[in-house]
Amino acid sequence: MPTMQSGAMETEILSPDHDPIHVIDLIRKKRDGQALDAPELKFLVDGAASGAIPLEQLAAWLMAAWLRGLSVDETRALTLAMRDSGERFSPLRLGKKAVDKHSSGGVGDKTSILVAPLAAACGCVVPMISGRALGHTGGTLDKLEAIPGYRTELSLSEFEAVLARCGASIIGQTPELAPADRVLYALRDRTGTVENPGLICASILSKKLAAGLDGLVLDVKTGSGAFLRTYEDSAYLAALMVSTAEAAGTRAVALLTDMDQPLGCAAGNWIELVESVELLRGARPAERPETNFDLRELALILAGWMVHLGGQALTPEAGYTRAEQALMDGSALRIFFEMIEAQGGDASVFDERARFHKPGATQVVEAWRSGYIAEMDTTAVGWAVQRLGAGREKADEPVDPHAGIRFHARRGCCVEAGRPLATLYATTAAKLAEPVALLRRAIHFSEAPPHAGALVSRIFARQTAEEYLRKRMGAGQ
Amino acid sequence: MPTMQSGAMETEILSPDHDPIHVIDLIRKKRDGQALDAPELKFLVDGAASGAIPLEQLAAWLMAAWLRGLSVDETRALTLAMRDSGERFSPLRLGKKAVDKHSSGGVGDKTSILVAPLAAACGCVVPMISGRALGHTGGTLDKLEAIPGYRTELSLSEFEAVLARCGASIIGQTPELAPADRVLYALRDRTGTVENPGLICASILSKKLAAGLDGLVLDVKTGSGAFLRTYEDSAYLAALMVSTAEAAGTRAVALLTDMDQPLGCAAGNWIELVESVELLRGARPAERPETNFDLRELALILAGWMVHLGGQALTPEAGYTRAEQALMDGSALRIFFEMIEAQGGDASVFDERARFHKPGATQVVEAWRSGYIAEMDTTAVGWAVQRLGAGREKADEPVDPHAGIRFHARRGCCVEAGRPLATLYATTAAKLAEPVALLRRAIHFSEAPPHAGALVSRIFARQTAEEYLRKRMGAGQ
């Protein structure tokens, strides 16, 4: 299909009488495959934040950017413009280095709940601004809100007070920080322009950079439950985020981690919290302790990097050791409970956790044959969790804290027919059928043990990220 | 830059609980390069007309369509959905075949004013719904509104009454016919999605087909003043429109015509009207009669095709002869004056035309060297006309009926230095400088006479249009 270029004539003639920048010219420029410069991107972002640019013009630009792509320079400029669209939080006066972790979203991924107190226990401050469940992925805020009284909406001064007291605070997006992202993210969600590396990078980093971080650890998922479809897409996003954060003066590292099955042995809001607290207590599941080995390991690796970037360990390995110590000596758990109380939550709920868990309906799915669990379509598992009531399909839908799936076996396990594979908790019995069917379709058995993938398959720091981007650009990207 | 595909999973799982069609799925489908089917396009078009689909989602779809292109089938389905988004006008009861002409927009193009009464004088009925000046191109409605009292906004029953009385009526777009086009056209204008052949075709034809035409003559401009940049772009649009109109049951033909210089010897609202009336009076300019030979010729060719498609002549050549007769015997002029009066206008203004023309300021541009006029950048000439006050940069701006340019020489003329090339009429003296500069930059001289292009370079009827589209598709389009 041919496309027709609009003449440069019009723009040249129109320009003298008008403002130096016109939205329509920026849309056309991106549409025609050119890169916008920093002032042009700032104009769009400020117009998004203030409402001066109508949503339909922003939507046209977003679709053009999605299809034409954003260059590395554009991504950097967009990120900075979005970071600067509102206030900046400054953790400087807290007297410690501020570090954070971001994950690209997974199933059963409760590492935020673990790494925030772990890194704080090792002498960092962790001002963590988290998100909610959407689609097949869970959200840290929804998990924390399963704790009666826990407030995720704090003012920036309340946030600072919790950080000063506990060293860690996990809250939701604030209206003050990166307001352009709220407008653009909601718009991308409605206009089919979510899955673009430059737009994803700018959305994530603008909020993180506005929080004034010294160091940021990025956990980019790969595999059947990852948001991005291919390994190379995940690698590109990881390298792009590291390069962009470093260019903005924040130390950053990205780990490509396995999401070929849910992380740990629970996916759901309350049951993930319980799994996290057990882990911070140093306990392991009595039945099949291997079911959350991956969760413990990943949390310690991520926390180790946070501790390293926060200047509390010379290497990430030394950071791992310090974090493991904070896990074993109970100091991280203490910080977690302090944080809960500082944010209005009732941590005593974990003492009566069995009584507190009140799912509307329960069903056990048993192995329908004997063999090795070879594959789990983790995106489908995530949708099963959502359909049970634990997640949301659209923003602003309520979630059920009690719904979810507890896994009794994981990939690579050899199970006998009739053994329980998973227990499903739903809001109502009527909500069980579809998730059960989804889960049964998602799990595949084999005669031989499957290939075990690495938990962390690749790490990008500044230099390796730059090299990767250069190589990729050289290959015509 | 890599783009990342959103999984089919989500859509498949989301679908069962919901309406069969989701806007977001249609946006993604187009974004990913697939063609939408007729029910999907109807859903979008109806949502645009009713306001049920937010503008930002329509904008995202439009940009995806602009960049990915619309297939011939999509263009047909989109055109029909837009045609059916409102009422249909039925000229059937007028007892004559209804024909119309549409031009892709030019500078000095007043053929609509000529062909409507010419075809009506030859026994057709011409229900012509016209547009306004925008950018470098003029608009028939603005020209007619230079006549005191002339109403371009008629109800459909008033329109029918004028047609029954005069055989021709020229009005503006009505709220009843193809309302989706009003929404989508305004949106394309703001979102950089105007210049796409499928979208242009659907916009033009939806209105024309809703007017219940038996035959439609399409005048697609080529050359330096054309809306589309290349000859092949114009050819593709021409073939696409003929094929689409024929598939919808309206006989259609498209002529690719020369816009390498303004058509006739006047560009501006009132002065174009005067040129048209002179021509319908059978008169030619006393000074340099060749200056509007092209206008007379093109009007008769177009009218000849209209008369042929309207069943009043066996061939377009016979139609030309009939139209020329209607011009020479004054019957077309009589119809034009009747139409003016039927629509509230005062045709006596043409008797005192010199007194009526009251430009705010006048300047003659003289040849700055001797030689042949080799080239005219006709888009730049059009912008000069607009800047004098005759046109508009944005929809809804007022226009000055008295502003414009009268040309004393045309491409191919040999002129001596100091001879007047053109007279510029502006709203105010301050508005003269930029258009004068534009005009001087737009005209280029040569020592030898330039190559004279054909007035009509190509004609597409149903069969030739289909062949062209097939060949183009075969070449990977």
Interface residues (C-beta under 8 A of the other chain):
Chain A: M1 P2 T3 M4 Q5 S6 G7 M9 E10 I13 L14 I24 I27 R28 R31 P54 L55 E56 Q57 L58 A59 A60 L62 M63 A64 W66 L67 R68 G69 L70 S71 G135 H136 L187 R190 T191 G192 T193 V194 E195 N196 P197 G198 L228 R229 T230 E232 D233 Y236 T379 A380 W383 R387 E393 L438 Q477
Chain B: M1 P2 T3 M4 Q5 S6 G7 M9 E10 I13 L14 I24 I27 R28 R31 P54 L55 E56 Q57 L58 A59 A60 L62 M63 A64 W66 L67 R68 G69 L70 S71 G135 H136 L187 R190 T191 G192 T193 V194 E195 N196 P197 G198 L228 R229 T230 E232 D233 Y236 T379 A380 W383 R387 E393 L438 Q477
